[in-house]
Amino acid sequence: MQSTTYTPEDGFPYYFDLAKSDDLPTLFSSLTSYIFLNSLDEEKAAHRYAPDKWSIKQIVGHITDHERIKMFRAFQLSRNQMIQLWGYDQNSLIENSRFDELTMQQIVKDFYNVRKASLSFIDTLSEDQLKTKGWARKYEITLEDFLRSIIGHEMHHVNIIKEKYL
């Protein structure tokens, strides 16, 4: 991708740029976010910095939901299922979740388990599969870039937690 400054509203390119510094196994095996999120107590995890904003629990649940959805699409792309890598209604997913009823420990454990499954899948991919192309909105992207954007999305939300919630 070309060198441009992107914002969260740009979607894919912004998330890709956040996570372009390491290879995929390094990005997906990093425990930095897990350690940080696991350090938050229940009171902090329930915090919302404004009444209409998600709680930290909901943000972590959203990160996990996002990875689940995107990894299924990555699987399809890796098998040459030329699909449009469409978006999803994140607010509906949060509204129909139980994240605020669960403990932060349960939510972080789920995040960790989904990440382990993602890394297991990534470890099975060949270089040719990582070069497979698909469309994310108006951007033609490789599977590798699509996977990288999953970590960028996580980094974006962890940064928001640190800047606006704590």
Sine and cosine of phi, psi and omega as CSV:
sin_phi,cos_phi,sin_psi,cos_psi,sin_omega,cos_omega
0.00,0.00,0.49,-0.87,-0.01,-1.00
-0.94,0.33,0.35,-0.94,-0.03,-1.00
-1.00,0.08,0.96,-0.28,0.00,-1.00
-0.61,-0.79,0.41,-0.91,0.09,-1.00
-1.00,0.00,0.87,-0.50,-0.01,-1.00
-0.95,-0.32,0.36,-0.93,0.06,-1.00
-0.89,-0.45,0.22,-0.98,0.03,-1.00
-0.83,0.56,-0.50,0.87,0.00,-1.00
-0.91,0.40,-0.36,0.93,0.02,-1.00
-0.97,0.23,-0.23,0.97,0.05,-1.00
0.93,0.36,-0.85,-0.53,-0.15,-0.99
-0.73,0.69,-0.80,0.60,-0.07,-1.00
-0.87,0.50,-0.59,0.81,0.02,-1.00
-0.89,0.46,-0.75,0.67,-0.01,-1.00
-0.91,0.41,-0.64,0.77,0.05,-1.00
-0.87,0.50,-0.72,0.69,-0.02,-1.00
-0.87,0.50,-0.58,0.82,0.00,-1.00
-0.91,0.42,-0.45,0.89,-0.14,-0.99
-0.85,-0.52,0.52,0.85,-0.07,-1.00
-1.00,-0.04,0.02,1.00,-0.14,-0.99
-0.99,0.11,-0.38,0.93,-0.06,-1.00
-0.82,-0.57,0.23,-0.97,0.09,-1.00
-0.97,0.25,0.27,-0.96,-0.08,-1.00
-0.86,0.51,-0.74,0.67,0.00,-1.00
-0.86,0.52,-0.60,0.80,0.03,-1.00
-0.92,0.40,-0.72,0.70,0.00,-1.00
-0.88,0.48,-0.71,0.70,-0.08,-1.00
-0.98,0.18,-0.27,0.96,0.02,-1.00
-0.99,-0.17,-0.08,1.00,0.04,-1.00
-0.89,0.46,0.68,-0.73,0.01,-1.00
-0.98,-0.22,0.12,0.99,-0.08,-1.00
-0.83,0.56,-0.79,0.61,-0.01,-1.00
-0.92,0.40,-0.67,0.74,0.00,-1.00
-0.85,0.53,-0.74,0.67,-0.02,-1.00
-0.88,0.47,-0.71,0.71,0.01,-1.00
-0.88,0.47,-0.78,0.63,-0.05,-1.00
-0.91,0.42,-0.59,0.81,0.01,-1.00
-0.93,0.37,-0.32,0.95,-0.01,-1.00
-0.99,0.13,-0.19,0.98,-0.06,-1.00
-0.99,0.14,0.77,-0.64,0.02,-1.00
-0.99,0.16,0.12,-0.99,-0.08,-1.00
-0.87,0.49,-0.63,0.78,-0.01,-1.00
-0.89,0.45,-0.74,0.67,0.04,-1.00
-0.90,0.44,-0.66,0.75,-0.06,-1.00
-0.90,0.43,-0.44,0.90,0.01,-1.00
-1.00,0.06,-0.13,0.99,-0.09,-1.00
-0.92,0.39,0.62,-0.78,0.16,-0.99
-0.81,-0.59,0.74,-0.67,-0.02,-1.00
-0.99,0.17,-0.16,0.99,0.13,-0.99
-0.45,-0.89,0.45,-0.89,-0.08,-1.00
-0.84,0.54,-0.54,0.84,-0.05,-1.00
-1.00,-0.06,0.16,0.99,-0.01,-1.00
-0.98,-0.19,0.40,-0.91,0.03,-1.00
-0.93,0.37,0.45,-0.89,0.15,-0.99
-0.97,0.25,0.25,-0.97,0.06,-1.00
-0.87,0.49,-0.63,0.78,0.06,-1.00
-0.84,0.54,-0.69,0.72,0.00,-1.00
-0.92,0.40,-0.59,0.80,0.04,-1.00
-0.89,0.45,-0.72,0.69,0.00,-1.00
-0.90,0.43,-0.65,0.76,0.08,-1.00
-0.88,0.48,-0.65,0.76,0.04,-1.00
-0.89,0.45,-0.69,0.72,0.04,-1.00
-0.84,0.54,-0.69,0.73,-0.01,-1.00
-0.93,0.37,-0.71,0.70,0.07,-1.00
-0.84,0.54,-0.72,0.70,-0.01,-1.00
-0.84,0.54,-0.71,0.70,-0.02,-1.00
-0.91,0.41,-0.66,0.75,0.04,-1.00
-0.84,0.54,-0.76,0.65,-0.03,-1.00
-0.89,0.45,-0.76,0.65,-0.07,-1.00
-0.92,0.38,-0.56,0.83,0.03,-1.00
-0.93,0.36,-0.58,0.81,0.08,-1.00
-0.90,0.44,-0.66,0.75,0.02,-1.00
-0.93,0.38,-0.59,0.81,0.07,-1.00
-0.90,0.44,-0.66,0.75,0.06,-1.00
-0.85,0.52,-0.75,0.67,0.00,-1.00
-0.86,0.50,-0.71,0.71,0.00,-1.00
-0.89,0.45,-0.64,0.77,-0.02,-1.00
-0.90,0.44,-0.37,0.93,0.00,-1.00
-0.98,-0.21,0.36,0.93,0.05,-1.00
0.87,0.49,0.49,0.87,0.16,-0.99
-1.00,0.08,0.99,-0.10,-0.11,-0.99
-0.95,0.33,1.00,0.08,-0.05,-1.00
-0.96,-0.29,0.37,-0.93,0.19,-0.98
-0.98,0.18,0.82,-0.57,-0.04,-1.00
-0.99,0.13,0.94,0.35,-0.15,-0.99
-0.91,0.42,0.21,-0.98,0.06,-1.00
-1.00,0.08,-0.21,-0.98,0.02,-1.00
-0.43,-0.90,0.27,-0.96,-0.03,-1.00
-1.00,0.02,1.00,-0.04,-0.07,-1.00
-0.90,0.43,-0.57,0.82,-0.01,-1.00
-0.92,0.39,-0.64,0.77,0.05,-1.00
-0.90,0.44,-0.65,0.76,0.02,-1.00
-0.89,0.46,-0.66,0.75,0.02,-1.00
-0.92,0.39,-0.70,0.71,-0.01,-1.00
-0.87,0.49,-0.49,0.87,-0.05,-1.00
-0.97,-0.24,0.36,0.93,0.03,-1.00
-0.97,-0.25,0.08,-1.00,0.07,-1.00
-0.89,-0.46,0.35,0.94,-0.14,-0.99
-0.81,0.59,-0.68,0.73,-0.02,-1.00
-0.94,0.35,-0.30,0.95,0.05,-1.00
-1.00,0.07,-0.38,0.92,-0.03,-1.00
-0.99,0.10,0.34,-0.94,0.10,-1.00
-0.98,0.19,0.39,-0.92,0.05,-1.00
-0.87,0.49,-0.58,0.81,0.02,-1.00
-0.87,0.49,-0.67,0.74,0.03,-1.00
-0.90,0.44,-0.68,0.74,-0.04,-1.00
-0.92,0.38,-0.68,0.73,0.00,-1.00
-0.93,0.36,-0.59,0.81,0.05,-1.00
-0.89,0.46,-0.67,0.75,0.04,-1.00
-0.89,0.46,-0.70,0.71,0.06,-1.00
-0.82,0.57,-0.73,0.68,-0.02,-1.00
-0.89,0.46,-0.70,0.71,-0.02,-1.00
-0.91,0.40,-0.64,0.77,0.06,-1.00
-0.90,0.45,-0.65,0.76,0.01,-1.00
-0.89,0.45,-0.67,0.75,0.04,-1.00
-0.87,0.49,-0.67,0.74,0.03,-1.00
-0.90,0.43,-0.63,0.78,0.03,-1.00
-0.89,0.46,-0.72,0.70,0.00,-1.00
-0.89,0.45,-0.63,0.77,0.05,-1.00
-0.86,0.50,-0.70,0.71,0.04,-1.00
-0.89,0.45,-0.72,0.69,-0.02,-1.00
-0.86,0.51,-0.61,0.80,0.01,-1.00
-0.90,0.44,-0.29,0.96,0.00,-1.00
-1.00,-0.02,-0.15,0.99,-0.12,-0.99
-0.99,0.12,0.62,-0.78,0.07,-1.00
-1.00,0.02,0.23,-0.97,0.07,-1.00
-0.87,0.49,-0.64,0.77,0.03,-1.00
-0.89,0.45,-0.66,0.75,0.04,-1.00
-0.89,0.45,-0.64,0.77,0.00,-1.00
-0.90,0.43,-0.37,0.93,0.02,-1.00
-1.00,0.01,-0.11,0.99,0.03,-1.00
-0.85,0.53,0.66,-0.75,-0.06,-1.00
-0.95,-0.33,0.53,-0.85,0.09,-1.00
-0.54,-0.84,-0.05,-1.00,-0.03,-1.00
-0.90,-0.43,0.78,-0.62,0.14,-0.99
-0.89,-0.45,0.97,-0.23,-0.15,-0.99
0.84,0.55,-0.87,-0.50,-0.04,-1.00
-1.00,-0.06,0.08,1.00,-0.08,-1.00
-0.97,-0.26,0.81,-0.59,0.17,-0.99
-0.99,0.10,0.81,-0.58,-0.11,-0.99
-0.71,-0.70,0.35,-0.94,0.11,-0.99
-1.00,0.04,0.31,-0.95,0.08,-1.00
-0.86,0.52,-0.65,0.76,0.01,-1.00
-0.86,0.51,-0.71,0.70,0.01,-1.00
-0.91,0.42,-0.63,0.78,0.03,-1.00
-0.87,0.49,-0.71,0.70,0.03,-1.00
-0.90,0.45,-0.68,0.73,0.01,-1.00
-0.86,0.51,-0.58,0.81,-0.02,-1.00
-0.92,0.40,-0.41,0.91,0.05,-1.00
-0.89,0.45,-0.69,0.72,0.02,-1.00
-0.94,0.34,-0.63,0.78,0.05,-1.00
-0.87,0.50,-0.63,0.77,0.06,-1.00
-0.87,0.49,-0.71,0.70,0.05,-1.00
-0.87,0.50,-0.74,0.68,-0.02,-1.00
-0.86,0.51,-0.66,0.75,0.03,-1.00
-0.84,0.54,-0.75,0.66,-0.05,-1.00
-0.95,0.32,-0.59,0.81,0.07,-1.00
-0.90,0.44,-0.63,0.77,0.07,-1.00
-0.88,0.47,-0.65,0.76,0.04,-1.00
-0.89,0.46,-0.69,0.73,0.03,-1.00
-0.85,0.53,-0.73,0.69,-0.04,-1.00
-0.92,0.39,-0.62,0.79,-0.09,-1.00
-0.99,0.11,-0.59,0.81,-0.13,-0.99
-0.93,-0.36,-0.34,0.94,-0.11,-0.99
-0.97,-0.24,-0.52,0.85,-0.11,-0.99
-0.95,-0.33,0.00,0.00,0.00,0.00
